Amino acid sequence: MKASELKTRTVDELKVELLSLLKAQFALRMQHATQQLAKTSELKKVRRNIARVRTVLKEKVA
């Protein structure tokens, strides 16, 4: 997911995306804790996507 893609979305769409990313992060953390996560790099990708969405949200609100 690129920041340029996120900038074209509305605030409501960004909030929905953020919520889905947070749920995905929780699921990945649970898999990691139980040693069921094969690709640990997914945690980093999801965390960065959350940061991107939050950054674009702050830009749109301000």
N, C-alpha and C positions, 0 to 999 in steps of 0.2 A: 504494500500500500504506500503510495507516494503522497506527499503533502499537497501537491498540486491537485490530486484527485479529491482530497478532503476539502480543499478550499471551495470547490464547486458545490458542495453539499450544504443543505440548510442546517440550522442549529438543531432542530429536532432529529434529523437523520444522524447527526454527529453524536447526539446523546444516546440514540439507539445503538450505534456502532460501539460507543464507549462501554455501554452496559454488556454487550455481547463479548467484547474483548476482556472485560473484567471476569465474566463467567468462565471464559476459556482459560484465563490465567489461573483461576481457582482450580479448575479441573486438572490443569497441567501440574500445579503444585501438589495436588493430592496424588496424582500418578507418580510424581517424583518421590514423594514421601514413602510410597509403598513399593518402590523400585520397579514400577511398571512402565516408566517412561523410557522409550528407546532413544529418541532424539532430544537431548537436553537443550539443544540450540533453539528449540521452539519457545522455551521460556524467555530467552533474550529477545526473540523476534516479537513476541506478544507484548512484552514490557515496553519495547521501543514504539510499537504501534499505539499503545495506550498513551505514551508521552506525546506522540504526534497529534493524536486526536485532541488531547487536552490543550495543546498549544494552539491549534487552529480554533478550538472553542473559545479560548481566551481572547484571541484576536478578533473573533466575530462579535463577542459580547462587549468588548471595550470600544 
